[in-house]
Amino acid sequence: MCGIAGLISRDLDAGAARAAVERMTAAQAHRGPDDSGIYVRSENGLTVVLGHRRLSIIDPTPEAAQPFRLKDDTTVLTFNGEIYNYRSLAVSGVRQQSAIAARSDTAALAAIVALQWDKALPELNGIFAFGAWDSHRQQLLLARDHLGVKPLYWAQSGQTLLFASEVRALLKSKLVPCTMDWRGLSTHLLFGAPIEPHTMVEGVRAIQPGGSLIVGRDLIPRETRWWSLPAAVSQVDEQAARGALPSELDRAISGQMLADVPVGILLSGGVDSTGIAALAARMGFRPLAISLFLEESPLNEEAVVVETCKRFGMELHASRLTAANVVDTVPDWIAAQDQPSVDGLNVYLVSRAAHEAGLKVVLSGNGGDEVFCGYQGFARARRAAQLERRMRAMRTVFALARTTRLSNPKAARLLDMFAGVLPSYYVSRSLRGTTELRSLLRGGPLGADALPERARAEFAEISAEPSAVRRMALLETSFYLRNVLLRDADQMGMAHSLEIRVPLLDWRLAVSGIAALGSTFPPPDIAKPLFVDAIADDNLSEVSRLPKKGFDIPLSTWMRSRSGFDLLRSLGESADATGAFEPGAVTRSIDRFSQRRESAYSALAIVTAVQWMKRNGVSV
């Protein structure tokens, strides 16, 4: 995993373009502390600059340094991520392009892209975001992996198009105006994170998962979607998918143990990471286990984690946490965010522990809940949808009721659903009602209008899936997982120069897992029976019957301490200066949290936005 940046321009000369990209790569030094590089090409009125910060995991030799050039110097690549099937890509034609393609995923990717350009993308199996310049084609290609594990953002300023792994890096170019995106802020306050393709900065957009962007000498960007999860799932038979799960799991785990440095595992007491540990042990791997033990909390998973490590012969490195030191860490967690988020504090803490243990790469259980139907929210959302259908006849009454501010936030969110403002799924994932959002902000879109057009199009595509349980898995994967969990894993891992791999989101495994769900919700007393049965491990079966935890931190409880209240008030002090919030609205929201009328996450959504805007100089 690394940090990438670059631009293509008809406005900037080579010196100015290079300086802009150097500022962007310097802003991402935490993503790649091992090395850095810059490529510059300027001819016939067009300047191309690619930058790279390297975290060496596969082939750490100087020969694989980036930006990577093929022998004929026609194709140059800056690449973030890993290609797990790179050895199968390194066939004769690719090897002719690069002598080290058989041992370096960077070289293999550069070679196959040179041969096939964007037609190569469906052949890749990995987590990736890259920029490639081809001097023969006179085109820049930007591409992002199937499920959006790796981030990639772009912006256009006049006759210059820029890209980077982080929004903050684009701002450091000094070519992107520091103007807030109202839709990014609105969706963050509604759902706890800005919803793609929007970001917190006007004009900065995310490349869509399974998508690419090509720009040539005319500087007109052309976006293409080359892969769709709902379409892929619809083409797979349920029984065939169930039969394929054991082999797909084996392939995903073995492929993602590939590295030239030690590989660890983020081990909780949950089913996902325990299942990964079981499969890894079965294959002879003994990754170093990294865990969090919560003192003074019923969520402490120490006993289960210790037993799992003993069973599979893994060494354990655990970080012991108390309420006081978790609350004290909140400002550092917020400062590490490339985009504001109410989630990911647990990922920040466990990534810090992995870094302290000397690791550069770990496996995570991310994606198991979405692919194998593990959230209690699946059942909640199903009940909400049933209730929504029953109440449609009274929609006019509910619309009138929304004009009155409700003190109960849950009631306000339900009114949004019954009045037809938001579909039931989005209400189940929202932090507050749209009437409350209107009282917080001085502008911006509200309700369904806050959802980006791309998100609405994805919702319509997923709604065509006839199976309710598969439909829910697709929604969770395309919305909550992508916009919250995967983004948090990237930014919190990278804050500690740590690559977090997600074997349960190998795209072939994800397709099989969701297709295998069929049309019946699993029984509530066993977690993810398809996953557990496919691995067939006695220890995992026992873990599957335990209450769901998985690095849960009782943040709402711990933030209700005096130090927690004081911290929230301090973090929200500069809200009025941003120009985005109604005067006094943030203080009133934090007061409602202190009165137990609002959740910690609703309050955190506000203060993380305020701090992000202040830290990055972004205003209305």
N, C-alpha and C positions, 0 to 999 in steps of 0.2 A: 504494500500500500504506500502511496506517495501523495504528493501535491503537484498538480499540473496547472499551467497557465499559458496563455499565448494570445496572439492577435494577428489579424490580417488587415492591412490598411492601404488606402490610397491618399490619406491625409498626412501621415507621419513619415518623416525620414527615418533612416535606420537607427540613428542615435536616439531620437525621442522614443521610438518604438521599443528599442532595447531597454531604455531606462524604465518605461512603464511596466514591462514584463519582469524586470528585475525587482521592482517594488512589489509586484504581485507574488513572486516566488519567495521573496524575503518574508512576506506576511504569512507564508505557509511553512516556515522553517520547522515548526513542531511536527508537521506531517512527514517530513523527510530529513532527519538530522544527519544522515550518513554521507550525503553528497548533494551537489547541485550542478545544474548545467543550463546553458542558453544556446539556442541556434538562431542565427539571423540570416535572412536572404532578402536582398533588395535589388530588384531589376525591373526595368520597363515600367516604372511608376507604381509598382506594387511591392509592399514590404510585408514579410512574414517573419514572425518571431515566436519561437516555442521555448517555454521554460519548464524546469523540472526540479523538484526536491525529492531525494531518494531515501526510502527506507528499504534496505537491502534484505530480502528474504529468500528469493530464488536467484541463483547465480550471482553472488555478491561481487564477482570480479569486475575490474574496470571495463572489460569488453562489453558488458551489458549496461553500461552507464547510459543515461538519457539526458537530453533527447537523443534517440537512437537513430543512426543513419545506416541504410543499406549500403552495400559495396559500391553501387553505381551512384549513390548520393541523390537519387531521384525521389525517394520516399523517406521522410523523417517523422518519427513518432515520439510523442510524450504521453505516458500511459500510467494510470493509477489502477491498481488492483492485481488480480491473478487470473491467468488462463489455465484451468486445470487439465484441459485436454491438449495442451500445446505439443506434447510428444506425438500424438496422432496427427497433428497438423503438419509436423515436420517431415513431410513426404519429399520426394526427390525435387520437385519444382521449387518448394519452399527452401530446401537446403541449398539449392543453387543461388538463391537470393542472399542467404546468410549462413556462414559456416558454423555458427554456434546455435542455430535454430533448435537443434535436438536437446540442448541443455538449458536454454533460456526462453521463458515464455515471452519476454519482450521481443527477442529476435524473431521468434516464430510468428508472433502477432504482426510485426512490421512486414515480414515477408509475405504472409497470406493477404494482408491488406494491400500491399503493392500489386499482387497478382489479381485480386478480385474486387478491391475497393469495398464499397458498402455491401456488395453481394456476399462477402465473407462473414458478415455479422451473424446470420443464423447458425453457422457452423461452430460458433464459439461456446464453450461451456466454462463459465467463470463469473467473477465479479469484476466489472471493468468500467472505466470511463476514460476515453482517450481523445487526443487530437492528432491527426495525421495530415501532413502536407505532401502533395505529390506535384513535383515541378513539371512533369509531362502533362498531367491532366489540368494543371493550374487550378487546383481545388484544395480546400481545407475540409476535412471530414471530422466531425465531432460525433461520438457515439457513446451510448450508455447501455449497461447490461439489461437483461430481460426483465428483472423485477425491481430495478432501481436501487440495488444495494449500494452502489457507488454514486456519489453526487457529481453533477456537472452543470454549471451555470454559465449563461452567456448574456451579453448585452451589446447594443450597437449605439455608437456615438458618431454621428455624421458618416463619414466614409471609413470608419474603423469598427470592426467586430472583434470583441474580446471574449475570452472564456477562462474559467478557473474552477478549481475544486471547491472553493469557498466564496460566499458572497462578500465577506470582508476583504478578500484579496482583490476582487474587482473594484471595490471602493478605493483601495490603496493605489490603484493605477492612476488616480486623479483624472480619469477620463469619464467616469460615471458620476452623474450628479447625485448628491446625498439627499435625495428626495424620497420621503416615505410613500410606500404603496398602501393605499387605504384598504384594498382587498386583502393584502397580506396581513395587515394589522387586525382587520375584522375577523378573519378566519382564525388567527392565532388566539384572539380573545374568546371566540366561540368554542374552538376545539383543542386549544392548548399548543398549537403549532401552525405556522403559515402553511396553507394548502397549495400544493403545486398545481400549475407551473409558477404561480406567483411567489414572491419573496417579500421581505420587508422593504425592498428598495424598488421604486418605480423603474420599469424598463429592464430589470434583471429577472430572467426567467430560467427555469430548470428544463433541461432536455428531458423529454419524457422517457420512462423506462421502455426498453425495447424500441427506442427511437434513435434517429440520427438527424444531423443537420449538415448540409453541404453548402459551401459558399465559394464562389469563384471570383474572377476578376471584376464582375459587375457588382460585387458586394451585396447581392440579394440573397438572403438566407432561405434555404428550401428545407423544411422539416418533413421527415418521413417516419412513419411508424412501421417497423419491419417485423414486429412480433406482438401478439396479444394473448394474455393469460386466459381470458374467457374463451377466446376462439380455440386455443390449444386444448383446454379442458373439454370443450364440446365435442372434440374429435376422438376422445378416448373412451372406450367401453369400460363400464364400472368393474366388471369381473376381471377383465384383462389388467386393469389398473391395480386391483387388489393382489393379483398374482405376481405383479411386477415389483411390489413394494419391498420385499426383502432384498432383492438384487439391487434395486435402485438405492436403498439405504447403504448397502455395502459399498457400492461404487462411489457414492457421495462422500462417505467418511474416509475411505482409503485415498481418494483423490485429494481431499483437503488436508490430509496429513503431510502432503508434499511440501518440503521446505529444506533449505540449507542451513537453517537455524532451529533451535529447539521450539517445539510447538506445545502450548499449554491448553487448558480447558477451563472455562468459567463454569464452575460446578456449584449448583445450588442443590436444594433437596427436592427439586422438581423432576418431572418425568423426562423432559426434553434433554437436559444436560446429562442426566443419569443414563438415558438410552444411548446417547453418543459415546459416553464413557464405556458402556458395556460393549458396544460394537468395536470401538478402538482397541479395547483389551482383547477381544476375540481375535483381532488381526495381529496381535503382538505389540501394539503401541501402548506406552505408558506415559501419557502426557502429564505434565505437572498441573495439579489441580489448584485453582485459585478460587477462594470463597470469602464471603463476608459472614461474620458471626455477630449478631446483634445482642449486646448485653441488655438486660432489663426489658426484654421484649418476648412475648409469646411467639413471635415470628422467627425466633432464632432456630436455625436449621442445623446446628452443629452436630447433633447426634446422627442424623441421617447422612450428612456429608462425610463424617469420619468413618461410618460404617461402609459407605460406598467406596471410599478410598482403600480401605482394608481389603474389601472384596476383590477389587480390580488391581491391587498392587500399585497404587498411585501415590506419589509423594504429595503432601498437602501444604500449601501456603495460604494462611487465612489472616484476614484483617479483622480485628475486634473493634466494634464500634459502640459508642454510647450515644444517648440522645444529645448530650452537650457537644461532642465533637462532630456529630452529623450536622447540627444546626450551624456550628462554626464554619463548616465547609461550604454552606450554601452560597456565599459570595464568590468563592473560587469556581464553583460549578457554573454559576451564571456567567462569570467572566469568560469561561471556556466555550460558550455557545457561539457557533457561527450564525445560527438563527435562534431566536428565543424559543424556549420549550418549557413546559411544566413537568416533563418527564426526564428521565435519564440521570438523576442524581445517583441512583444505585449503580448505573453503568460507569459514571465518573469514579465512584469509589472503588469498584472492583477493577477497573482499568488501572487506577493508581496502584492497587495492590499487585497487579500483574507486572507493571513497570518496575516496581520495587523488587520484584522477584527476578528481574533481568530478562523478561520475555519481550519479544517483538511481535509475536503472533499467537493468537488463541482461537479455539473453537467456542462457539456460543450456540445455545439452543433457540435463538431467535427464529421465529417463523413456525415453530411447532404448534402453537396455539391456533394460528390462523389456518395452517394447512390441514391439521388433524382435529379441528373443532374442539379446542380446549377451553375457550373462555366461557365463564358463566354468562357473559354478555350475549352469547349465541342464543341462549334460552330467553334472556330478557328482551332482546331485540325481536324474537319471534312473538313473544306475548304482546309487545308494543305494537307490532304490525297487525296482529289480530284485533287489538283494541282500536287501532286507527280505523280499520275497515268498518267496525261497528258504529263508530261515532261520526262517520262522514256526513250522515244526514243532518247533523246538528252543526255543521261547519260555520254557518252564518252566525249562530249564537256564540260560538267560540271566538270568532273573529272580533265580535263586539267586546267580548270579555277581555281580549288582549289589550284593549285601550286603557285598562286599569292596571296600574303597577301592582304586582303581587309580591308579598314579602317572602313567600316560599319559592325558592328557585326551582325546585322540582315541578311544582304546579305550573310555573311560568314556561318551563320547557315542554310540558305536556300540552299546554295550550298552543304552542307553536305547531306541534304535530297535528292536533285535532283541527286547527284552523287552516291546515294545508300550507303553512309557511315552509316547513322542512319535512322531508320524508322521515318515517319513523327511525330508520337506521341512523341518520345524522343526529336526530334528537337524542338517541341512546348514547351517542358519543360526545354530546355537547356539554359544556361547563356551565352555561347560563342561557337564559331565554333571550330572544332578540329584542324584547322591550327593554330589558336591562342593558343590553349592548347599546341601544339608542340613547339611554341616559348617561352612558359612559363617554361616548365619542362625540366629537364636534362635527363629524362628517363621515363619508364612506358608505358603501353598500351594506344592507342588512338582510337577514333572513336568507332565502334561497338565492337572492341576488349576490350575496357574499361568496357563494360557491363559484369558483372559476368555471368557465365554459367547458374546459376539458374534463373537470370532475363531474359535471352534469352529464356530459356525453358518455363517460365511463359508467355512470350509474344507469343510464338508459341501456347501455350494452349488457351490463350484468343483469338487469331486470328481465332480460329475455331468457335467462337460465331458468328452466322449469322446476328444478329441485331447490327447495327452500334452504336446505343445509348447505348445498354447494354455493347458492347465491350469497349466503352469509359469509362463507369462507372467502369468496371472491371480493366481497365488499371490504372485509377486514384486511385482506392482503393489499388491495389497491388504495385503501384510504388510511386506516390507522397504522398499519405496519409500515407503509412507505413513508408517510408524512411525519410520523412520530418515532417509532421504534428504530427503524433503519437509520434515519437521520441522526438520532441520538447516539446510536452505536458508532456511527462514523465520527461525529464531532467529539464525543467523549473519549473514544479510543484514541483518536488522533491527537487529542490534547496531551496524551501520554505516549505519543509515538508508538502506538500499538495497533496492529491490524487485527480486527475482529472478523473472523470467518463465520459463515452461516451455512453449514452443510445441509440443514433441513430446508434451505431455500435454493439448493441446486434446482435449476428450473425444470429439469425432467422429473425429479422427485416431487417437486411442488405440484406439477400437473397430475402425476399419478395419485398423489395423496388426496387432492381435492376431487378428482374424478372418482376415486374409490369411496368417497363419502356416501355416494348414492343419494337416496331421498329421505333417509331416516336419521333423525338426531340420535346420537349415542346416549346410553343410559347415564344418568347424572352421578352414579356412585363409582364409576370407573373413568379415570382420565384417559382420553385418546386411545380407545381400545384397538383401533387399526394399527396405530404406531406400536403399542405394547405387544400385540400379537405378532407383528412382523419381526420384532427383535427376539421375542421368545426367551426372556431372561427372568428367572425367578425373583431376583432382587428388584427388577423394574416393575414386575407385577405388584410387589408389595408397596413400592413407592407410589404406584398409580392410584392406590386406595387412600393415600394420605391427603389432608386438606391442601389445596393449591397455595404455594408460597412463591418460590422462585425469586430470591433477592428482594422480596418486598420490604420496604422501609415504612414504618408507621409515621409518615411525614406529617399528616394532619394532626396527630396526637402530639408529636414532638414540637411542632411549630406553635402549639398553643401555650407553650411556656412563656414566661415574661421575656426571656431573651429572644424567642421567636417572634413575638408581637413587636418588640422594639426593632428587630431586624427588618421586618416587613415595612414598618413605618419609615425607617431610614431609607430603604431601597426605593420607596415610592415617593420620596420627598420632591423630586424634580419633575414629577408628572406634568404639572401645569406648564412648565417651561417648554415642553415638547410641542405644544400647540395642537396636539391630537385629542386630548382629553378635556371634558367639561371641567371647569374650575371646581375643585373640591371633591370630584367624583371618586378619585382613587382613594383619598382618605376615608370617604364614607364606605367604600367597598372593604377596606382593611378593617374598619370598625365593625362591619357586619360579620367578618370572619371572627373577630374577638368575641362577638356576641353569639357565636355558633349559628349564625344565620347564613353563612356562606362557607364553602369548602376551602381548604388550603390551596387547592389547585386553581380555583377561580381567582384567589388573591395572587397566587404566583404568576398566573398568566399576565396580570397587569404589571407587576413589578419587573418581571423578566423583559417585557416589552420596553418599559421605561428605561431600564438599565442598558438594554441593547441600543436603543436610540441615542442615549447619552454617550455611551462608550464609542459609538461609530460615527457620531456627528450627523446623524440622520434626523431630519425635521420635516414638518408638513410643507 
